[in-house]
Amino acid sequence: MEPGKRGGKPCIRGLRITVIDVLEYLASGMSAEEILADFPDLTAEDVRACLAFAADRERRLWAVPPT
């Protein structure tokens, strides 16, 4: 995350492609292969890292004890 890049959203390896962009493409039905074809700077590992990032955020969200 860089404050001056893409509104401080988490980006992939310093690129201007955000984790949210990739997750939304996947959610809309694009395959990882289609995303990689549209964004040649990305790798399959980048797509997996986006999924891992989302899973980790979800895990931490639910790990917060209720108040």
Predicted model as a PDB file, atoms N, CA, C, CB and O in Angstrom, pLDDT in the B-factor column:
MODEL        1                                                                  
ATOM      1  N   MET A   1       0.840  -1.180   0.000  1.00 53.00           N  
ATOM      2  CA  MET A   1       0.000   0.000   0.000  1.00 53.00           C  
ATOM      3  C   MET A   1       0.882   1.239   0.000  1.00 53.00           C  
ATOM      4  CB  MET A   1      -0.954   0.000   1.213  1.00 53.00           C  
ATOM      5  O   MET A   1       1.810   1.365   0.799  1.00 53.00           O  
ATOM      6  N   GLU A   2       0.574   2.138  -0.903  1.00 55.00           N  
ATOM      7  CA  GLU A   2       1.281   3.406  -0.982  1.00 55.00           C  
ATOM      8  C   GLU A   2       0.239   4.511  -0.974  1.00 55.00           C  
ATOM      9  CB  GLU A   2       2.188   3.484  -2.256  1.00 55.00           C  
ATOM     10  O   GLU A   2      -0.669   4.510  -1.805  1.00 55.00           O  
ATOM     11  N   PRO A   3       0.358   5.456  -0.043  1.00 59.00           N  
ATOM     12  CA  PRO A   3      -0.663   6.498   0.092  1.00 59.00           C  
ATOM     13  C   PRO A   3      -0.983   7.238  -1.207  1.00 59.00           C  
ATOM     14  CB  PRO A   3      -0.224   7.487   1.117  1.00 59.00           C  
ATOM     15  O   PRO A   3      -2.147   7.567  -1.438  1.00 59.00           O  
ATOM     16  N   GLY A   4      -0.007   7.510  -2.055  1.00 61.00           N  
ATOM     17  CA  GLY A   4      -0.243   8.280  -3.266  1.00 61.00           C  
ATOM     18  C   GLY A   4      -0.629   7.457  -4.483  1.00 61.00           C  
ATOM     19  O   GLY A   4      -0.834   8.011  -5.563  1.00 61.00           O  
ATOM     20  N   LYS A   5      -0.732   6.150  -4.325  1.00 59.00           N  
ATOM     21  CA  LYS A   5      -1.027   5.287  -5.476  1.00 59.00           C  
ATOM     22  C   LYS A   5      -2.373   4.616  -5.287  1.00 59.00           C  
ATOM     23  CB  LYS A   5       0.079   4.225  -5.671  1.00 59.00           C  
ATOM     24  O   LYS A   5      -2.606   3.922  -4.297  1.00 59.00           O  
ATOM     25  N   ARG A   6      -3.252   4.832  -6.246  1.00 59.00           N  
ATOM     26  CA  ARG A   6      -4.588   4.214  -6.270  1.00 59.00           C  
ATOM     27  C   ARG A   6      -5.332   4.397  -4.950  1.00 59.00           C  
ATOM     28  CB  ARG A   6      -4.472   2.726  -6.587  1.00 59.00           C  
ATOM     29  O   ARG A   6      -5.998   3.482  -4.465  1.00 59.00           O  
ATOM     30  N   GLY A   7      -5.206   5.590  -4.381  1.00 61.00           N  
ATOM     31  CA  GLY A   7      -5.943   5.918  -3.164  1.00 61.00           C  
ATOM     32  C   GLY A   7      -5.503   5.138  -1.942  1.00 61.00           C  
ATOM     33  O   GLY A   7      -6.258   5.017  -0.978  1.00 61.00           O  
ATOM     34  N   GLY A   8      -4.287   4.607  -1.973  1.00 62.00           N  
ATOM     35  CA  GLY A   8      -3.782   3.846  -0.831  1.00 62.00           C  
ATOM     36  C   GLY A   8      -4.267   2.413  -0.777  1.00 62.00           C  
ATOM     37  O   GLY A   8      -4.006   1.708   0.197  1.00 62.00           O  
ATOM     38  N   LYS A   9      -4.983   1.963  -1.828  1.00 72.00           N  
ATOM     39  CA  LYS A   9      -5.455   0.579  -1.863  1.00 72.00           C  
ATOM     40  C   LYS A   9      -4.270  -0.359  -2.064  1.00 72.00           C  
ATOM     41  CB  LYS A   9      -6.508   0.378  -2.987  1.00 72.00           C  
ATOM     42  O   LYS A   9      -3.274   0.027  -2.675  1.00 72.00           O  
ATOM     43  N   PRO A  10      -4.368  -1.589  -1.557  1.00 76.00           N  
ATOM     44  CA  PRO A  10      -3.285  -2.553  -1.756  1.00 76.00           C  
ATOM     45  C   PRO A  10      -3.087  -2.855  -3.243  1.00 76.00           C  
ATOM     46  CB  PRO A  10      -3.577  -3.853  -0.986  1.00 76.00           C  
ATOM     47  O   PRO A  10      -4.016  -3.273  -3.933  1.00 76.00           O  
ATOM     48  N   CYS A  11      -1.862  -2.635  -3.721  1.00 79.00           N  
ATOM     49  CA  CYS A  11      -1.513  -2.910  -5.116  1.00 79.00           C  
ATOM     50  C   CYS A  11      -0.597  -4.119  -5.191  1.00 79.00           C  
ATOM     51  CB  CYS A  11      -0.840  -1.684  -5.768  1.00 79.00           C  
ATOM     52  O   CYS A  11       0.017  -4.518  -4.202  1.00 79.00           O  
ATOM     53  N   ILE A  12      -0.518  -4.679  -6.358  1.00 86.00           N  
ATOM     54  CA  ILE A  12       0.293  -5.874  -6.587  1.00 86.00           C  
ATOM     55  C   ILE A  12       1.699  -5.469  -7.005  1.00 86.00           C  
ATOM     56  CB  ILE A  12      -0.352  -6.780  -7.661  1.00 86.00           C  
ATOM     57  O   ILE A  12       1.886  -4.799  -8.020  1.00 86.00           O  
ATOM     58  N   ARG A  13       2.678  -5.879  -6.222  1.00 84.00           N  
ATOM     59  CA  ARG A  13       4.105  -5.682  -6.516  1.00 84.00           C  
ATOM     60  C   ARG A  13       4.447  -4.274  -6.997  1.00 84.00           C  
ATOM     61  CB  ARG A  13       4.545  -6.673  -7.554  1.00 84.00           C  
ATOM     62  O   ARG A  13       5.301  -4.116  -7.870  1.00 84.00           O  
ATOM     63  N   GLY A  14       3.804  -3.261  -6.452  1.00 79.00           N  
ATOM     64  CA  GLY A  14       4.115  -1.889  -6.846  1.00 79.00           C  
ATOM     65  C   GLY A  14       3.481  -1.462  -8.160  1.00 79.00           C  
ATOM     66  O   GLY A  14       3.666  -0.324  -8.592  1.00 79.00           O  
ATOM     67  N   LEU A  15       2.741  -2.351  -8.800  1.00 83.00           N  
ATOM     68  CA  LEU A  15       2.036  -1.997 -10.030  1.00 83.00           C  
ATOM     69  C   LEU A  15       0.824  -1.148  -9.676  1.00 83.00           C  
ATOM     70  CB  LEU A  15       1.608  -3.270 -10.822  1.00 83.00           C  
ATOM     71  O   LEU A  15       0.507  -0.977  -8.499  1.00 83.00           O  
ATOM     72  N   ARG A  16       0.160  -0.626 -10.667  1.00 83.00           N  
ATOM     73  CA  ARG A  16      -1.045   0.173 -10.420  1.00 83.00           C  
ATOM     74  C   ARG A  16      -2.310  -0.689 -10.491  1.00 83.00           C  
ATOM     75  CB  ARG A  16      -1.136   1.324 -11.437  1.00 83.00           C  
ATOM     76  O   ARG A  16      -3.417  -0.168 -10.622  1.00 83.00           O  
ATOM     77  N   ILE A  17      -2.141  -1.979 -10.404  1.00 91.00           N  
ATOM     78  CA  ILE A  17      -3.266  -2.920 -10.399  1.00 91.00           C  
ATOM     79  C   ILE A  17      -3.525  -3.285  -8.941  1.00 91.00           C  
ATOM     80  CB  ILE A  17      -2.965  -4.213 -11.283  1.00 91.00           C  
ATOM     81  O   ILE A  17      -2.633  -3.769  -8.244  1.00 91.00           O  
ATOM     82  N   THR A  18      -4.761  -3.048  -8.485  1.00 91.00           N  
ATOM     83  CA  THR A  18      -5.058  -3.315  -7.082  1.00 91.00           C  
ATOM     84  C   THR A  18      -5.538  -4.750  -6.872  1.00 91.00           C  
ATOM     85  CB  THR A  18      -6.108  -2.335  -6.573  1.00 91.00           C  
ATOM     86  O   THR A  18      -6.003  -5.421  -7.793  1.00 91.00           O  
ATOM     87  N   VAL A  19      -5.408  -5.180  -5.643  1.00 93.00           N  
ATOM     88  CA  VAL A  19      -5.925  -6.490  -5.248  1.00 93.00           C  
ATOM     89  C   VAL A  19      -7.427  -6.527  -5.506  1.00 93.00           C  
ATOM     90  CB  VAL A  19      -5.611  -6.790  -3.747  1.00 93.00           C  
ATOM     91  O   VAL A  19      -7.957  -7.528  -5.987  1.00 93.00           O  
ATOM     92  N   ILE A  20      -8.101  -5.446  -5.188  1.00 94.00           N  
ATOM     93  CA  ILE A  20      -9.554  -5.385  -5.380  1.00 94.00           C  
ATOM     94  C   ILE A  20      -9.911  -5.552  -6.856  1.00 94.00           C  
ATOM     95  CB  ILE A  20     -10.116  -4.050  -4.845  1.00 94.00           C  
ATOM     96  O   ILE A  20     -10.889  -6.225  -7.181  1.00 94.00           O  
ATOM     97  N   ASP A  21      -9.124  -4.942  -7.756  1.00 94.00           N  
ATOM     98  CA  ASP A  21      -9.377  -5.102  -9.198  1.00 94.00           C  
ATOM     99  C   ASP A  21      -9.386  -6.580  -9.564  1.00 94.00           C  
ATOM    100  CB  ASP A  21      -8.310  -4.348 -10.036  1.00 94.00           C  
ATOM    101  O   ASP A  21     -10.317  -7.065 -10.208  1.00 94.00           O  
ATOM    102  N   VAL A  22      -8.352  -7.284  -9.153  1.00 96.00           N  
ATOM    103  CA  VAL A  22      -8.219  -8.705  -9.515  1.00 96.00           C  
ATOM    104  C   VAL A  22      -9.357  -9.515  -8.906  1.00 96.00           C  
ATOM    105  CB  VAL A  22      -6.852  -9.267  -9.046  1.00 96.00           C  
ATOM    106  O   VAL A  22      -9.937 -10.369  -9.577  1.00 96.00           O  
ATOM    107  N   LEU A  23      -9.682  -9.257  -7.643  1.00 97.00           N  
ATOM    108  CA  LEU A  23     -10.773  -9.994  -7.001  1.00 97.00           C  
ATOM    109  C   LEU A  23     -12.110  -9.734  -7.696  1.00 97.00           C  
ATOM    110  CB  LEU A  23     -10.870  -9.611  -5.521  1.00 97.00           C  
ATOM    111  O   LEU A  23     -12.920 -10.648  -7.852  1.00 97.00           O  
ATOM    112  N   GLU A  24     -12.335  -8.499  -8.108  1.00 97.00           N  
ATOM    113  CA  GLU A  24     -13.583  -8.189  -8.816  1.00 97.00           C  
ATOM    114  C   GLU A  24     -13.639  -8.866 -10.179  1.00 97.00           C  
ATOM    115  CB  GLU A  24     -13.737  -6.679  -8.984  1.00 97.00           C  
ATOM    116  O   GLU A  24     -14.699  -9.328 -10.600  1.00 97.00           O  
ATOM    117  N   TYR A  25     -12.507  -8.928 -10.867  1.00 97.00           N  
ATOM    118  CA  TYR A  25     -12.484  -9.641 -12.155  1.00 97.00           C  
ATOM    119  C   TYR A  25     -12.829 -11.118 -11.948  1.00 97.00           C  
ATOM    120  CB  TYR A  25     -11.092  -9.504 -12.834  1.00 97.00           C  
ATOM    121  O   TYR A  25     -13.611 -11.692 -12.705  1.00 97.00           O  
ATOM    122  N   LEU A  26     -12.242 -11.722 -10.924  1.00 97.00           N  
ATOM    123  CA  LEU A  26     -12.536 -13.130 -10.635  1.00 97.00           C  
ATOM    124  C   LEU A  26     -14.007 -13.300 -10.267  1.00 97.00           C  
ATOM    125  CB  LEU A  26     -11.635 -13.652  -9.491  1.00 97.00           C  
ATOM    126  O   LEU A  26     -14.656 -14.241 -10.725  1.00 97.00           O  
ATOM    127  N   ALA A  27     -14.531 -12.401  -9.449  1.00 97.00           N  
ATOM    128  CA  ALA A  27     -15.928 -12.488  -9.014  1.00 97.00           C  
ATOM    129  C   ALA A  27     -16.895 -12.308 -10.185  1.00 97.00           C  
ATOM    130  CB  ALA A  27     -16.213 -11.437  -7.937  1.00 97.00           C  
ATOM    131  O   ALA A  27     -17.999 -12.853 -10.171  1.00 97.00           O  
ATOM    132  N   SER A  28     -16.485 -11.548 -11.188  1.00 97.00           N  
ATOM    133  CA  SER A  28     -17.358 -11.329 -12.343  1.00 97.00           C  
ATOM    134  C   SER A  28     -17.356 -12.506 -13.307  1.00 97.00           C  
ATOM    135  CB  SER A  28     -16.940 -10.078 -13.075  1.00 97.00           C  
ATOM    136  O   SER A  28     -18.129 -12.538 -14.265  1.00 97.00           O  
ATOM    137  N   GLY A  29     -16.478 -13.475 -13.044  1.00 97.00           N  
ATOM    138  CA  GLY A  29     -16.459 -14.666 -13.887  1.00 97.00           C  
ATOM    139  C   GLY A  29     -15.235 -14.816 -14.765  1.00 97.00           C  
ATOM    140  O   GLY A  29     -15.093 -15.817 -15.466  1.00 97.00           O  
ATOM    141  N   MET A  30     -14.345 -13.832 -14.736  1.00 97.00           N  
ATOM    142  CA  MET A  30     -13.117 -13.974 -15.530  1.00 97.00           C  
ATOM    143  C   MET A  30     -12.256 -15.073 -14.925  1.00 97.00           C  
ATOM    144  CB  MET A  30     -12.325 -12.628 -15.593  1.00 97.00           C  
ATOM    145  O   MET A  30     -12.181 -15.222 -13.705  1.00 97.00           O  
ATOM    146  N   SER A  31     -11.620 -15.827 -15.779  1.00 97.00           N  
ATOM    147  CA  SER A  31     -10.685 -16.840 -15.289  1.00 97.00           C  
ATOM    148  C   SER A  31      -9.333 -16.175 -15.033  1.00 97.00           C  
ATOM    149  CB  SER A  31     -10.542 -18.023 -16.310  1.00 97.00           C  
ATOM    150  O   SER A  31      -9.057 -15.080 -15.524  1.00 97.00           O  
ATOM    151  N   ALA A  32      -8.514 -16.851 -14.267  1.00 96.00           N  
ATOM    152  CA  ALA A  32      -7.163 -16.333 -14.020  1.00 96.00           C  
ATOM    153  C   ALA A  32      -6.422 -16.172 -15.345  1.00 96.00           C  
ATOM    154  CB  ALA A  32      -6.373 -17.277 -13.065  1.00 96.00           C  
ATOM    155  O   ALA A  32      -5.670 -15.214 -15.524  1.00 96.00           O  
ATOM    156  N   GLU A  33      -6.629 -17.094 -16.262  1.00 97.00           N  
ATOM    157  CA  GLU A  33      -5.960 -17.029 -17.565  1.00 97.00           C  
ATOM    158  C   GLU A  33      -6.387 -15.787 -18.342  1.00 97.00           C  
ATOM    159  CB  GLU A  33      -6.264 -18.291 -18.384  1.00 97.00           C  
ATOM    160  O   GLU A  33      -5.562 -15.147 -18.994  1.00 97.00           O  
ATOM    161  N   GLU A  34      -7.672 -15.445 -18.274  1.00 97.00           N  
ATOM    162  CA  GLU A  34      -8.164 -14.248 -18.963  1.00 97.00           C  
ATOM    163  C   GLU A  34      -7.566 -12.977 -18.346  1.00 97.00           C  
ATOM    164  CB  GLU A  34      -9.707 -14.191 -18.906  1.00 97.00           C  
ATOM    165  O   GLU A  34      -7.197 -12.043 -19.057  1.00 97.00           O  
ATOM    166  N   ILE A  35      -7.481 -12.960 -17.031  1.00 97.00           N  
ATOM    167  CA  ILE A  35      -6.887 -11.806 -16.352  1.00 97.00           C  
ATOM    168  C   ILE A  35      -5.426 -11.660 -16.752  1.00 97.00           C  
ATOM    169  CB  ILE A  35      -7.013 -11.946 -14.818  1.00 97.00           C  
ATOM    170  O   ILE A  35      -4.964 -10.556 -17.040  1.00 97.00           O  
ATOM    171  N   LEU A  36      -4.705 -12.765 -16.770  1.00 97.00           N  
ATOM    172  CA  LEU A  36      -3.286 -12.728 -17.146  1.00 97.00           C  
ATOM    173  C   LEU A  36      -3.105 -12.289 -18.593  1.00 97.00           C  
ATOM    174  CB  LEU A  36      -2.644 -14.100 -16.938  1.00 97.00           C  
ATOM    175  O   LEU A  36      -2.128 -11.614 -18.915  1.00 97.00           O  
ATOM    176  N   ALA A  37      -4.029 -12.661 -19.462  1.00 97.00           N  
ATOM    177  CA  ALA A  37      -3.945 -12.242 -20.861  1.00 97.00           C  
ATOM    178  C   ALA A  37      -4.193 -10.739 -20.995  1.00 97.00           C  
ATOM    179  CB  ALA A  37      -4.957 -13.025 -21.718  1.00 97.00           C  
ATOM    180  O   ALA A  37      -3.565 -10.070 -21.816  1.00 97.00           O  
ATOM    181  N   ASP A  38      -5.117 -10.212 -20.176  1.00 96.00           N  
ATOM    182  CA  ASP A  38      -5.438  -8.778 -20.229  1.00 96.00           C  
ATOM    183  C   ASP A  38      -4.378  -7.914 -19.544  1.00 96.00           C  
ATOM    184  CB  ASP A  38      -6.793  -8.526 -19.583  1.00 96.00           C  
ATOM    185  O   ASP A  38      -4.206  -6.746 -19.893  1.00 96.00           O  
ATOM    186  N   PHE A  39      -3.679  -8.480 -18.581  1.00 94.00           N  
ATOM    187  CA  PHE A  39      -2.674  -7.742 -17.812  1.00 94.00           C  
ATOM    188  C   PHE A  39      -1.355  -8.514 -17.824  1.00 94.00           C  
ATOM    189  CB  PHE A  39      -3.157  -7.503 -16.349  1.00 94.00           C  
ATOM    190  O   PHE A  39      -1.059  -9.246 -16.880  1.00 94.00           O  
ATOM    191  N   PRO A  40      -0.566  -8.358 -18.877  1.00 95.00           N  
ATOM    192  CA  PRO A  40       0.651  -9.165 -19.032  1.00 95.00           C  
ATOM    193  C   PRO A  40       1.702  -8.956 -17.930  1.00 95.00           C  
ATOM    194  CB  PRO A  40       1.273  -8.860 -20.359  1.00 95.00           C  
ATOM    195  O   PRO A  40       2.613  -9.771 -17.785  1.00 95.00           O  
ATOM    196  N   ASP A  41       1.580  -7.865 -17.154  1.00 94.00           N  
ATOM    197  CA  ASP A  41       2.532  -7.661 -16.055  1.00 94.00           C  
ATOM    198  C   ASP A  41       2.237  -8.566 -14.865  1.00 94.00           C  
ATOM    199  CB  ASP A  41       2.512  -6.207 -15.607  1.00 94.00           C  
ATOM    200  O   ASP A  41       3.092  -8.750 -14.000  1.00 94.00           O  
ATOM    201  N   LEU A  42       1.031  -9.132 -14.816  1.00 96.00           N  
ATOM    202  CA  LEU A  42       0.660 -10.017 -13.715  1.00 96.00           C  
ATOM    203  C   LEU A  42       1.134 -11.437 -13.974  1.00 96.00           C  
ATOM    204  CB  LEU A  42      -0.852 -10.001 -13.501  1.00 96.00           C  
ATOM    205  O   LEU A  42       1.336 -11.844 -15.118  1.00 96.00           O  
ATOM    206  N   THR A  43       1.305 -12.179 -12.893  1.00 96.00           N  
ATOM    207  CA  THR A  43       1.647 -13.596 -12.981  1.00 96.00           C  
ATOM    208  C   THR A  43       0.565 -14.402 -12.276  1.00 96.00           C  
ATOM    209  CB  THR A  43       3.049 -13.879 -12.358  1.00 96.00           C  
ATOM    210  O   THR A  43      -0.255 -13.851 -11.542  1.00 96.00           O  
ATOM    211  N   ALA A  44       0.569 -15.699 -12.504  1.00 97.00           N  
ATOM    212  CA  ALA A  44      -0.377 -16.581 -11.811  1.00 97.00           C  
ATOM    213  C   ALA A  44      -0.166 -16.478 -10.302  1.00 97.00           C  
ATOM    214  CB  ALA A  44      -0.213 -18.055 -12.286  1.00 97.00           C  
ATOM    215  O   ALA A  44      -1.124 -16.554  -9.533  1.00 97.00           O  
ATOM    216  N   GLU A  45       1.067 -16.309  -9.885  1.00 96.00           N  
ATOM    217  CA  GLU A  45       1.365 -16.149  -8.456  1.00 96.00           C  
ATOM    218  C   GLU A  45       0.715 -14.880  -7.902  1.00 96.00           C  
ATOM    219  CB  GLU A  45       2.891 -16.106  -8.225  1.00 96.00           C  
ATOM    220  O   GLU A  45       0.261 -14.870  -6.758  1.00 96.00           O  
ATOM    221  N   ASP A  46       0.666 -13.817  -8.699  1.00 96.00           N  
ATOM    222  CA  ASP A  46       0.008 -12.574  -8.273  1.00 96.00           C  
ATOM    223  C   ASP A  46      -1.482 -12.811  -8.013  1.00 96.00           C  
ATOM    224  CB  ASP A  46       0.194 -11.470  -9.340  1.00 96.00           C  
ATOM    225  O   ASP A  46      -2.027 -12.322  -7.023  1.00 96.00           O  
ATOM    226  N   VAL A  47      -2.130 -13.552  -8.893  1.00 97.00           N  
ATOM    227  CA  VAL A  47      -3.558 -13.835  -8.737  1.00 97.00           C  
ATOM    228  C   VAL A  47      -3.772 -14.655  -7.467  1.00 97.00           C  
ATOM    229  CB  VAL A  47      -4.118 -14.589  -9.981  1.00 97.00           C  
ATOM    230  O   VAL A  47      -4.693 -14.374  -6.699  1.00 97.00           O  
ATOM    231  N   ARG A  48      -2.937 -15.659  -7.239  1.00 96.00           N  
ATOM    232  CA  ARG A  48      -3.047 -16.455  -6.011  1.00 96.00           C  
ATOM    233  C   ARG A  48      -2.788 -15.596  -4.784  1.00 96.00           C  
ATOM    234  CB  ARG A  48      -2.066 -17.635  -6.042  1.00 96.00           C  
ATOM    235  O   ARG A  48      -3.432 -15.783  -3.751  1.00 96.00           O  
ATOM    236  N   ALA A  49      -1.857 -14.662  -4.884  1.00 95.00           N  
ATOM    237  CA  ALA A  49      -1.558 -13.775  -3.754  1.00 95.00           C  
ATOM    238  C   ALA A  49      -2.765 -12.892  -3.428  1.00 95.00           C  
ATOM    239  CB  ALA A  49      -0.322 -12.896  -4.067  1.00 95.00           C  
ATOM    240  O   ALA A  49      -3.009 -12.591  -2.260  1.00 95.00           O  
ATOM    241  N   CYS A  50      -3.519 -12.475  -4.444  1.00 95.00           N  
ATOM    242  CA  CYS A  50      -4.726 -11.684  -4.206  1.00 95.00           C  
ATOM    243  C   CYS A  50      -5.756 -12.505  -3.429  1.00 95.00           C  
ATOM    244  CB  CYS A  50      -5.326 -11.194  -5.542  1.00 95.00           C  
ATOM    245  O   CYS A  50      -6.391 -12.005  -2.500  1.00 95.00           O  
ATOM    246  N   LEU A  51      -5.909 -13.751  -3.816  1.00 96.00           N  
ATOM    247  CA  LEU A  51      -6.847 -14.623  -3.108  1.00 96.00           C  
ATOM    248  C   LEU A  51      -6.381 -14.867  -1.679  1.00 96.00           C  
ATOM    249  CB  LEU A  51      -7.006 -15.960  -3.849  1.00 96.00           C  
ATOM    250  O   LEU A  51      -7.194 -14.878  -0.754  1.00 96.00           O  
ATOM    251  N   ALA A  52      -5.093 -15.059  -1.496  1.00 95.00           N  
ATOM    252  CA  ALA A  52      -4.544 -15.266  -0.155  1.00 95.00           C  
ATOM    253  C   ALA A  52      -4.730 -14.013   0.700  1.00 95.00           C  
ATOM    254  CB  ALA A  52      -3.050 -15.643  -0.235  1.00 95.00           C  
ATOM    255  O   ALA A  52      -5.041 -14.112   1.886  1.00 95.00           O  
ATOM    256  N   PHE A  53      -4.542 -12.844   0.107  1.00 92.00           N  
ATOM    257  CA  PHE A  53      -4.735 -11.571   0.804  1.00 92.00           C  
ATOM    258  C   PHE A  53      -6.178 -11.461   1.293  1.00 92.00           C  
ATOM    259  CB  PHE A  53      -4.382 -10.375  -0.121  1.00 92.00           C  
ATOM    260  O   PHE A  53      -6.424 -11.108   2.447  1.00 92.00           O  
ATOM    261  N   ALA A  54      -7.127 -11.764   0.410  1.00 94.00           N  
ATOM    262  CA  ALA A  54      -8.543 -11.681   0.771  1.00 94.00           C  
ATOM    263  C   ALA A  54      -8.884 -12.698   1.860  1.00 94.00           C  
ATOM    264  CB  ALA A  54      -9.431 -11.911  -0.468  1.00 94.00           C  
ATOM    265  O   ALA A  54      -9.625 -12.382   2.792  1.00 94.00           O  
ATOM    266  N   ALA A  55      -8.357 -13.894   1.752  1.00 94.00           N  
ATOM    267  CA  ALA A  55      -8.618 -14.920   2.763  1.00 94.00           C  
ATOM    268  C   ALA A  55      -8.053 -14.498   4.112  1.00 94.00           C  
ATOM    269  CB  ALA A  55      -8.017 -16.270   2.333  1.00 94.00           C  
ATOM    270  O   ALA A  55      -8.695 -14.702   5.143  1.00 94.00           O  
ATOM    271  N   ASP A  56      -6.862 -13.914   4.117  1.00 91.00           N  
ATOM    272  CA  ASP A  56      -6.253 -13.469   5.364  1.00 91.00           C  
ATOM    273  C   ASP A  56      -7.058 -12.342   5.993  1.00 91.00           C  
ATOM    274  CB  ASP A  56      -4.816 -13.017   5.123  1.00 91.00           C  
ATOM    275  O   ASP A  56      -7.254 -12.324   7.208  1.00 91.00           O  
ATOM    276  N   ARG A  57      -7.523 -11.407   5.181  1.00 88.00           N  
ATOM    277  CA  ARG A  57      -8.353 -10.310   5.707  1.00 88.00           C  
ATOM    278  C   ARG A  57      -9.647 -10.839   6.306  1.00 88.00           C  
ATOM    279  CB  ARG A  57      -8.671  -9.294   4.598  1.00 88.00           C  
ATOM    280  O   ARG A  57     -10.079 -10.393   7.369  1.00 88.00           O  
ATOM    281  N   GLU A  58     -10.253 -11.779   5.628  1.00 89.00           N  
ATOM    282  CA  GLU A  58     -11.500 -12.381   6.125  1.00 89.00           C  
ATOM    283  C   GLU A  58     -11.246 -13.109   7.441  1.00 89.00           C  
ATOM    284  CB  GLU A  58     -12.094 -13.358   5.077  1.00 89.00           C  
ATOM    285  O   GLU A  58     -12.030 -12.996   8.384  1.00 89.00           O  
ATOM    286  N   ARG A  59     -10.166 -13.844   7.496  1.00 87.00           N  
ATOM    287  CA  ARG A  59      -9.802 -14.587   8.707  1.00 87.00           C  
ATOM    288  C   ARG A  59      -9.614 -13.624   9.878  1.00 87.00           C  
ATOM    289  CB  ARG A  59      -8.512 -15.414   8.476  1.00 87.00           C  
ATOM    290  O   ARG A  59     -10.103 -13.874  10.980  1.00 87.00           O  
ATOM    291  N   ARG A  60      -8.897 -12.512   9.629  1.00 83.00           N  
ATOM    292  CA  ARG A  60      -8.661 -11.543  10.693  1.00 83.00           C  
ATOM    293  C   ARG A  60      -9.945 -10.830  11.096  1.00 83.00           C  
ATOM    294  CB  ARG A  60      -7.620 -10.526  10.256  1.00 83.00           C  
ATOM    295  O   ARG A  60     -10.124 -10.506  12.270  1.00 83.00           O  
ATOM    296  N   LEU A  61     -10.836 -10.582  10.153  1.00 81.00           N  
ATOM    297  CA  LEU A  61     -12.101  -9.936  10.459  1.00 81.00           C  
ATOM    298  C   LEU A  61     -12.901 -10.768  11.441  1.00 81.00           C  
ATOM    299  CB  LEU A  61     -12.903  -9.701   9.188  1.00 81.00           C  
ATOM    300  O   LEU A  61     -13.465 -10.237  12.397  1.00 81.00           O  
ATOM    301  N   TRP A  62     -12.953 -12.064  11.208  1.00 82.00           N  
ATOM    302  CA  TRP A  62     -13.740 -12.943  12.055  1.00 82.00           C  
ATOM    303  C   TRP A  62     -13.008 -13.349  13.327  1.00 82.00           C  
ATOM    304  CB  TRP A  62     -14.131 -14.167  11.287  1.00 82.00           C  
ATOM    305  O   TRP A  62     -13.610 -13.939  14.224  1.00 82.00           O  
ATOM    306  N   ALA A  63     -11.734 -13.046  13.416  1.00 80.00           N  
ATOM    307  CA  ALA A  63     -10.955 -13.381  14.608  1.00 80.00           C  
ATOM    308  C   ALA A  63     -11.116 -12.330  15.704  1.00 80.00           C  
ATOM    309  CB  ALA A  63      -9.482 -13.529  14.246  1.00 80.00           C  
ATOM    310  O   ALA A  63     -10.673 -12.546  16.832  1.00 80.00           O  
ATOM    311  N   VAL A  64     -11.738 -11.204  15.390  1.00 67.00           N  
ATOM    312  CA  VAL A  64     -11.924 -10.133  16.374  1.00 67.00           C  
ATOM    313  C   VAL A  64     -12.970 -10.594  17.388  1.00 67.00           C  
ATOM    314  CB  VAL A  64     -12.361  -8.785  15.683  1.00 67.00           C  
ATOM    315  O   VAL A  64     -14.076 -10.976  17.005  1.00 67.00           O  
ATOM    316  N   PRO A  65     -12.631 -10.562  18.663  1.00 70.00           N  
ATOM    317  CA  PRO A  65     -13.614 -10.996  19.667  1.00 70.00           C  
ATOM    318  C   PRO A  65     -14.796 -10.018  19.738  1.00 70.00           C  
ATOM    319  CB  PRO A  65     -12.942 -11.120  21.059  1.00 70.00           C  
ATOM    320  O   PRO A  65     -14.612  -8.806  19.618  1.00 70.00           O  
ATOM    321  N   PRO A  66     -15.992 -10.546  19.930  1.00 65.00           N  
ATOM    322  CA  PRO A  66     -17.164  -9.657  20.014  1.00 65.00           C  
ATOM    323  C   PRO A  66     -17.074  -8.752  21.236  1.00 65.00           C  
ATOM    324  CB  PRO A  66     -18.468 -10.479  20.065  1.00 65.00           C  
ATOM    325  O   PRO A  66     -16.501  -9.118  22.262  1.00 65.00           O  
ATOM    326  N   THR A  67     -17.649  -7.570  21.100  1.00 65.00           N  
ATOM    327  CA  THR A  67     -17.619  -6.624  22.222  1.00 65.00           C  
ATOM    328  C   THR A  67     -18.931  -6.610  22.965  1.00 65.00           C  
ATOM    329  CB  THR A  67     -17.294  -5.223  21.733  1.00 65.00           C  
ATOM    330  O   THR A  67     -19.082  -5.871  23.938  1.00 65.00           O  
TER     331      THR A  67                                                      
ENDMDL                                                                          
END                                                                             
